Amino acid sequence: MRNFLIGLAAFLTLVDLFATQAILPALAQAYGVGPAAMGLAVNASTLGMAVGALAVAFFSRRIDRRLGTVAALALLAIPTALLAGAPDLATFAALRIAQGLCMATAFALTLSYLAEHCSAQDSAGAFAAYIAGNVASNLVGRLVAAGLVDQLGIAASFYGFALLNLAGALLVWFWLGRAAPAPMVPVAASPLAAWAAHLRNPALRASFAIGFLILFAFIGTFTYVNFVLVREPLALSMMAIGFVYFVFLPAIVATPLAGRVANRVGARGAFWGAIGVALAGAPLLLAASVPAVLAGMVLVGAGTFFAQATATGFVGRAATADRGSASGIYLASYFAGGLAGSAVLGQLFDRLGWAACVAGIAAALALAAILGSRLTVAVTYPEPAQAHAT
């Protein structure tokens, strides 16, 4: 039950982040703009996520985990509901940035809470449950968004997600309410000094760049493929696009195994394997067949999620001190990559077409694989078998 609640909290925290991608064609039509402009506005949330992750990394020593998470999720419902009536694209983008700030705050504070309250034996199961909840939010969020838009319209979709935000606040209030706060550990160095130390670490610098490239590629794939799916020759309906995102089911199963695989073959080997899977899926995205495109989406989704889980675990163990700030920098880099991916790959999509966009995705994954050679710090990952015994 404990790990189920952790996964549910993760789901309700990030369900807004990618759900809106499933209704991009409907939003582009409603606002009368092209794919690149709408994709950038929808993914503006990643800018808020990047800023929020850095802010929490800087101020986390002063923020109560429970109250901060509850406040962030409750406040998240406000911009979510306002999106239902956003009058123009600039307002829409600003509200998405506000959503990102709230989501990043809740996300980072929950990770800090788990790190502080879980024993070494329990932590693997807790973080695996949280990652699985995040992956599930990609699937269920998109499916719910597409279904609501198809049946009730765009406004109803955003109102529905605002209710989910409030449900997340209530869950965290009652779940974390039973836990005693962890004592704050005094740290002599300032946050900026800790950040400078992280940036002097070659392995961590590579990890931060890898995080940037992973979401760059993921956003490019799962933002602009929606426009391909609704066009000829694929020509799927909005509801059918929602069901397309069952392609994330393999990632839900595979991602929690990242720790076990990395423990057996090393972080570098696990990461290269994951990137290889994602690269294998890229050419399939160009096919004129729905099954082939879906297979490509499965491989890219599973590969990038697995790579992200591997890199996240590596950062937490490669940092020599103040792991919270190292994770904050990684998350900021990760979400900044999402914003850059939506902008750069959107321009490629608009100006040169889907094939050029896929080429950009593959190039980002290939560069991440090259940087993966630096993931050489000795890292020990807890076995998931230990975690599931809790």
Secondary structure as the mmCIF struct_conf table of DSSP 4:
data_model
#
loop_
_struct_conf.conf_type_id
_struct_conf.id
_struct_conf.beg_label_comp_id
_struct_conf.beg_label_asym_id
_struct_conf.beg_label_seq_id
_struct_conf.end_label_comp_id
_struct_conf.end_label_asym_id
_struct_conf.end_label_seq_id
HELX_RH_AL_P HELX_RH_AL_P1 ARG A 2 ALA A 19
HELX_RH_3T_P HELX_RH_3T_P1 THR A 20 ILE A 23
HELX_RH_AL_P HELX_RH_AL_P2 LEU A 24 TYR A 31
TURN_TY1_P TURN_TY1_P1 GLY A 32 GLY A 32
HELX_RH_AL_P HELX_RH_AL_P3 PRO A 35 VAL A 42
TURN_TY1_P TURN_TY1_P2 ASN A 43 ALA A 44
HELX_RH_AL_P HELX_RH_AL_P4 SER A 45 PHE A 59
HELX_RH_3T_P HELX_RH_3T_P2 SER A 60 ARG A 62
BEND BEND1 ILE A 63 ILE A 63
HELX_RH_AL_P HELX_RH_AL_P5 ARG A 65 LEU A 82
HELX_RH_3T_P HELX_RH_3T_P3 LEU A 83 GLY A 85
BEND BEND2 ASP A 88 ASP A 88
HELX_RH_AL_P HELX_RH_AL_P6 LEU A 89 HIS A 117
BEND BEND3 CYS A 118 CYS A 118
HELX_RH_AL_P HELX_RH_AL_P7 ALA A 120 LEU A 152
HELX_RH_AL_P HELX_RH_AL_P8 ILE A 154 LEU A 176
TURN_TY1_P TURN_TY1_P3 GLY A 177 ARG A 178
BEND BEND4 ALA A 179 ALA A 179
HELX_LH_PP_P HELX_LH_PP_P1 ALA A 180 PRO A 186
BEND BEND5 ALA A 189 ALA A 189
HELX_RH_AL_P HELX_RH_AL_P9 PRO A 191 LEU A 199
TURN_TY1_P TURN_TY1_P4 ARG A 200 ARG A 200
HELX_RH_AL_P HELX_RH_AL_P10 PRO A 202 VAL A 230
BEND BEND6 ARG A 231 ARG A 231
TURN_TY1_P TURN_TY1_P5 GLU A 232 LEU A 234
HELX_RH_AL_P HELX_RH_AL_P11 MET A 238 VAL A 244
HELX_RH_3T_P HELX_RH_3T_P4 TYR A 245 PHE A 248
HELX_RH_AL_P HELX_RH_AL_P12 LEU A 249 ALA A 254
HELX_RH_3T_P HELX_RH_3T_P5 THR A 255 LEU A 257
HELX_RH_AL_P HELX_RH_AL_P13 ALA A 258 GLY A 281
TURN_TY1_P TURN_TY1_P6 ALA A 282 ALA A 282
HELX_RH_3T_P HELX_RH_3T_P6 PRO A 283 LEU A 286
BEND BEND7 ALA A 288 SER A 289
HELX_RH_AL_P HELX_RH_AL_P14 VAL A 290 ALA A 318
BEND BEND8 THR A 320 ALA A 321
HELX_RH_AL_P HELX_RH_AL_P15 ARG A 323 LEU A 352
HELX_RH_AL_P HELX_RH_AL_P16 TRP A 354 LEU A 371
HELX_RH_3T_P HELX_RH_3T_P7 GLY A 372 ARG A 374
BEND BEND9 VAL A 377 VAL A 377
HELX_LH_PP_P HELX_LH_PP_P2 TYR A 381 GLU A 383
HELX_RH_AL_P HELX_RH_AL_P17 PRO A 384 ALA A 387
TURN_TY1_P TURN_TY1_P7 HIS A 388 ALA A 389
#
